[in-house]
Amino acid sequence: MSAVTEARAVAADGFEQHRPVLLGLAYRMLGSWWDAEDVLQETWLRWHDADRAALADPRGWLVTVTTRLALDQLRSARRRRETYPGTWLPEPAPIGRQVTDPAETAQQRETLSLAALRLLERLTPPERAVYLLRETFELPYAEIAQTLGLTEANARQLHRRAADHVGEDRSRFAVDTVDHRALVERFLAAASTGDRAALEELLADEVVLWSDGGGKVRAALNPVVGAPKVARFIIGITEKASRVEWRVAEVNGGPAAIVLLGPGWQLLTWESEAGHIVGLQLLSNPDKLRALVPPSP
């Protein structure tokens, strides 16, 4: 093995042990799997070229680089999303890919859910970075401030502001509970049989359905609000489809339905509170579904 090859192998070993943490951070920051992969690739290049022997805290250095790259990427993405056709929804992680640190607690993993990623869109890029570094990665404020080039007081202020924006809706982050899964099963049973009354019973009065076709697939441009309208919408799209097939899958730590409606696949996920479904995300943009393992027809 040449010296260059050996050095690259050593760098790769050092990077790979931190990959789950870095990928999880970038993905939570961006809500886009492919953008997160791009950030990780750039982080790797900087790691490879760095004087690693001089780094007192390699993990901290990698977290800082990843966070700052993701911040830049998020600012650019937010500008592009201003002209996005209809609602922008987060992109699911590939089924079976590790995007969390095995040491993460269940509460930490909640920020990986599609419900959480949607709610995090309420935050400014700096608020999102501080919130995730504090809530998910449990960094002290002093380290967060150093990572983002802030004062500790500013970091605390941004965290308070972010927590206020997320507010009580944080309870929607939890998608891996027995009650939530029971709701999902009942929803699928009602939807697959066209039972509108049963659907309405499962939905909160002010339930909201967001649909994202990205301008490439027909979708509702505005959120659908209210139990009767959402139930009617779900029944309507299934009745109009030439072929309907529901497949339950584990996506971003919670139950989801990969749905065949006519010629194309869509992804449906749910948010629940107090025994009712309060939000649904219907993702049909094919660019965002490519990260999922394609189901066999």
ZAMARGU-4260 file (C-alpha; in steps of 0.2 Angstrom, whole numbers, plus 5000, padded with zeros to 4 digits):
<rodrens>
0) 5000/5000/5000 | 5007/5017/4995 | 5009/5031/5008 | 4995/5041/4999 | 4983/5026/4999
5) 4987/5022/5017 | 4984/5041/5022 | 4968/5041/5013 | 4962/5024/5022 | 4967/5032/5039
10) 4957/5047/5035 | 4942/5037/5029 | 4942/5027/5045 | 4942/5042/5056 | 4928/5050/5046
15) 4917/5034/5045 | 4915/5032/5063 | 4907/5049/5064 | 4897/5047/5048 | 4880/5043/5056
20) 4881/5058/5068 | 4886/5070/5053 | 4873/5063/5041 | 4859/5064/5054 | 4864/5082/5057
25) 4865/5087/5039 | 4848/5078/5035 | 4839/5086/5050 | 4846/5103/5045 | 4840/5102/5027
30) 4826/5090/5026 | 4833/5083/5010 | 4843/5067/5009 | 4852/5071/4993 | 4857/5089/4999
35) 4863/5081/5015 | 4874/5068/5005 | 4882/5083/4996 | 4886/5092/5012 | 4894/5076/5019
40) 4904/5074/5003 | 4911/5092/5005 | 4914/5088/5024 | 4924/5073/5019 | 4935/5083/5007
45) 4939/5096/5020 | 4943/5082/5033 | 4954/5073/5020 | 4964/5089/5017 | 4965/5095/5035
50) 4979/5093/5047 | 4970/5080/5057 | 4985/5077/5069 | 4983/5095/5075 | 4964/5093/5079
55) 4961/5092/5098 | 4943/5087/5095 | 4940/5078/5078 | 4922/5075/5081 | 4919/5093/5086
60) 4928/5099/5071 | 4918/5088/5060 | 4901/5094/5068 | 4906/5112/5066 | 4911/5110/5047
65) 4895/5100/5044 | 4884/5112/5053 | 4891/5127/5044 | 4890/5119/5026 | 4872/5114/5030
70) 4868/5132/5035 | 4875/5139/5019 | 4865/5125/5009 | 4849/5129/5019 | 4850/5147/5015
75) 4851/5144/4997 | 4837/5131/4998 | 4825/5143/5007 | 4827/5155/4993 | 4823/5142/4980
80) 4808/5136/4989 | 4800/5153/4988 | 4796/5149/4970 | 4792/5131/4973 | 4775/5126/4966
85) 4763/5123/4980 | 4769/5116/4997 | 4787/5110/5000 | 4788/5094/5010 | 4803/5086/5017
90) 4811/5071/5008 | 4811/5054/5016 | 4827/5045/5020 | 4830/5029/5011 | 4823/5014/5019
95) 4836/5004/5028 | 4850/5017/5028 | 4857/5022/5045 | 4854/5040/5048 | 4856/5041/5067
100) 4869/5037/5080 | 4865/5021/5088 | 4868/5030/5105 | 4854/5042/5102 | 4839/5041/5113
105) 4821/5038/5107 | 4818/5057/5111 | 4833/5062/5101 | 4827/5051/5086 | 4810/5060/5086
110) 4818/5075/5076 | 4821/5063/5062 | 4802/5060/5059 | 4794/5069/5043 | 4782/5078/5055
115) 4797/5085/5064 | 4806/5090/5048 | 4790/5099/5042 | 4789/5108/5059 | 4807/5113/5058
120) 4803/5123/5042 | 4795/5136/5053 | 4813/5141/5059 | 4826/5152/5052 | 4842/5143/5047
125) 4851/5149/5063 | 4837/5144/5074 | 4836/5127/5066 | 4854/5124/5069 | 4854/5130/5087
130) 4838/5120/5090 | 4845/5104/5083 | 4862/5105/5091 | 4854/5108/5108 | 4839/5097/5107
135) 4845/5082/5097 | 4864/5082/5100 | 4863/5090/5117 | 4878/5101/5115 | 4881/5114/5129
140) 4877/5132/5124 | 4896/5137/5124 | 4900/5124/5111 | 4885/5129/5100 | 4890/5147/5101
145) 4908/5142/5095 | 4901/5130/5081 | 4890/5144/5074 | 4901/5159/5078 | 4889/5167/5091
150) 4890/5173/5108 | 4883/5161/5121 | 4869/5173/5125 | 4864/5174/5107 | 4864/5155/5106
155) 4852/5154/5121 | 4841/5167/5113 | 4840/5158/5097 | 4835/5142/5106 | 4821/5150/5116
160) 4814/5158/5100 | 4815/5141/5091 | 4807/5132/5105 | 4793/5145/5105 | 4790/5142/5086
165) 4789/5124/5088 | 4779/5125/5103 | 4766/5112/5109 | 4767/5104/5091 | 4783/5096/5097
170) 4771/5081/5103 | 4769/5078/5084 | 4787/5072/5083 | 4783/5056/5091 | 4777/5044/5077
175) 4783/5027/5085 | 4770/5025/5098 | 4757/5011/5100 | 4742/5024/5099 | 4749/5032/5083
180) 4752/5015/5075 | 4734/5010/5079 | 4727/5026/5071 | 4737/5022/5056 | 4730/5005/5054
185) 4713/5011/5056 | 4715/5025/5044 | 4722/5012/5031 | 4707/5001/5033 | 4695/5015/5031
190) 4704/5022/5016 | 4706/5006/5007 | 4687/5002/5009 | 4681/5020/5005 | 4673/5022/5022
195) 4672/5041/5023 | 4663/5041/5039 | 4676/5030/5048 | 4690/5041/5041 | 4681/5057/5048
200) 4681/5049/5065 | 4699/5047/5065 | 4703/5065/5060 | 4704/5080/5071 | 4691/5093/5067
205) 4705/5105/5061 | 4716/5092/5053 | 4727/5098/5039 | 4733/5088/5023 | 4749/5095/5014
210) 4752/5088/4997 | 4768/5090/4987 | 4769/5086/4968 | 4783/5098/4965 | 4775/5104/4949
215) 4778/5087/4941 | 4763/5077/4948 | 4746/5084/4950 | 4743/5089/4969 | 4733/5101/4979
220) 4743/5117/4979 | 4735/5123/4995 | 4733/5113/5011 | 4717/5104/5013 | 4709/5109/5030
225) 4695/5101/5040 | 4690/5083/5043 | 4676/5082/5030 | 4687/5090/5016 | 4702/5079/5020
230) 4691/5063/5021 | 4683/5068/5004 | 4701/5071/4997 | 4707/5054/5002 | 4692/5045/4995
235) 4692/5055/4979 | 4710/5052/4974 | 4708/5033/4977 | 4692/5032/4968 | 4699/5041/4953
240) 4715/5031/4952 | 4715/5017/4939 | 4725/5006/4952 | 4727/5008/4970 | 4739/4998/4982
245) 4744/5002/5000 | 4760/4996/5007 | 4765/4999/5024 | 4784/5004/5027 | 4795/5011/5041
250) 4800/5028/5035 | 4810/5040/5046 | 4807/5030/5061 | 4788/5028/5060 | 4774/5020/5050
255) 4771/5026/5032 | 4761/5021/5017 | 4769/5019/5000 | 4753/5021/4989 | 4751/5016/4971
260) 4738/5028/4964 | 4737/5025/4945 | 4754/5025/4937 | 4764/5033/4951 | 4769/5030/4969
265) 4766/5042/4983 | 4771/5042/5001 | 4758/5046/5015 | 4763/5050/5033 | 4753/5055/5048
270) 4754/5066/5063 | 4743/5063/5078 | 4738/5071/5095 | 4726/5065/5108 | 4720/5050/5099
275) 4716/5059/5082 | 4726/5062/5066 | 4730/5081/5065 | 4741/5081/5050 | 4745/5071/5034
280) 4759/5073/5022 | 4756/5066/5004 | 4772/5067/4994 | 4771/5063/4976 | 4786/5073/4969
285) 4796/5059/4960 | 4812/5068/4964 | 4809/5066/4982 | 4804/5048/4982 | 4820/5042/4973
290) 4828/5040/4990 | 4815/5026/4995 | 4818/5008/4989 | 4806/5007/4975 | 4793/4994/4979
295) 4791/4980/4966 | 4775/4982/4956
</rodrens>
